[in-house]
Amino acid sequence: MHRLLFALDPEEAHELTLRVLSLWSERGPLLEVPARLLRVEDPRLQVEALGLRFPNPLGLAAGMDKDARALGAWWALGFGFAEVGTLTPRPQEGNPRPRLFRLVEDRALINRMGFNNRGAEEVARRLWRFRERGLAFPVGVNLGKNRDTPLERAAEDYLRALQALEPYGDYFVLNVSSPNTPGLRTLQEGPFLDELLSQLRPATPKPLLLKVAPDLSWEALDQVVELCRKHGLEGLVAVNTTLERPGLQSPWAREAGGLSGRPLKGKALEVLRHLSRVEGLTLVSVGGVEGPEDVWERLKLGARLVQVYTGLVYGGPLFPRRVLKGLLKLMEAEGVRRLEEVWPPIP
């Protein structure tokens, strides 16, 4: 099945996958019985972060299931949490197709989706239905602005989306770093970000994080960190996709959009190392995660949680199980009994 999906257009394959997983998600026992075989339930993998308990540190990154269609399936496949979105207050179609490209030679993707989603209110209803099932599965919600909303009114969009979704998310992420909405990355700049966080932080008592671009200078990243600390945010998701094209082999390499997957790995690690000296912020690492060694390296660098998207596309449905089994072996090899032994406490 996984090979057949690669014969389809990338976005058609993505949509077919979500349809199948959405149907599976609603099937009760047909979901829970396979979950007993697929999920790696081991107390050594548990993570306490953001005031929440995660059954393991491996999460699904935003963008894979924007509209919260298959949360039950992500739980059954073994993820420790999932992040839905990016969600905007009003539904929008996103950018024209084609807008998703597989760079197989590079184990990468380029996307210019443009925040295509069904809107905050519809997804709020889906999250409510998922919560009614009672699964112990943390869900993050990634928020953005509509394409036609001017930058000076961006905070209104984030606030509207947050208000609609606030009862149902366990944590929230402000996406100010996607390269596919014109002008959005301007919101990472000091004055814009200061104003945005001043309005959003008081709007929820739940954990609020910021997702940052890999293309920021160290000075700009340090300024982002200081503003997050000033406004009392709980963490950073590092990193979003990149506009750089480092040594790609694929014929799709010149396509516009954000690059993810293996070519992003080096930059994601550089940013994580830079951020690892920051106190008081929970770090969520994403970008170029392909196996248990990648997860282990990031946890040892200070990430509390690790997310994957492109690695799952290439790794297939058994990817979470393989990663978590491999992570346990790496822990055993280094004499680590629980993941909490790897990190110093967050002040």
Salt bridges, closest charged atoms under 4 A:
GLU11 OE2 - ARG97 NH2 3.20
GLU11 OE2 - ARG99 NH2 2.78
GLU15 OE2 - ARG19 NE 3.21
GLU15 OE2 - ARG69 NH2 2.99
GLU41 OE2 - ARG39 NE 2.74
ASP42 OD2 - ARG44 NH2 2.80
GLU48 OE2 - ARG53 NE 2.70
GLU122 OE1 - ARG118 NH2 3.53
GLU122 OE2 - ARG126 NH2 2.81
ASP148 OD1 - ARG90 NH2 2.77
GLU156 OE1 - ARG153 NH2 2.93
ASP170 OD2 - ARG131 NH2 2.51
ASP194 OD1 - LYS230 NZ 3.15
ASP194 OD1 - HIS231 NE2 2.53
ASP215 OD2 - ARG185 NH1 2.84
ASP222 OD1 - HIS274 NE2 2.73
ASP222 OD1 - ARG277 NH2 2.97
GLU226 OE2 - ARG229 NH1 3.93
GLU234 OE1 - ARG201 NH1 2.62
GLU255 OE1 - ARG112 NH1 2.97
GLU270 OE1 - LYS267 NZ 3.71
GLU290 OE2 - ARG107 NE 3.72
GLU290 OE1 - ARG262 NE 2.95
GLU290 OE1 - LYS265 NZ 3.02
ASP294 OD1 - LYS265 NZ 3.38
GLU297 OE2 - ARG273 NH2 3.59
GLU332 OE2 - ARG44 NH1 3.02
GLU334 OE1 - LYS300 NZ 3.12
GLU340 OE2 - ARG338 NE 3.72
GLU341 OE2 - ARG337 NE 3.09
